[in-house]
């Protein structure tokens, strides 16, 4: 069975570049490590970084969709 990439743009799940995927994995890993430390550990800074990363990917995808 071959998998096809979905050509339709989904704003909730923008396509990520390889670098963005690596950063995303790094941030999620750090968030998990902080989660192990306890529930009272602040993670807002990492959540903001993930949000900014996804926003940038979303903007790039919208820009590329308009070009087509």
Order of alpha helices (4+ residues) and beta strands (2+ residues): alpha-alpha
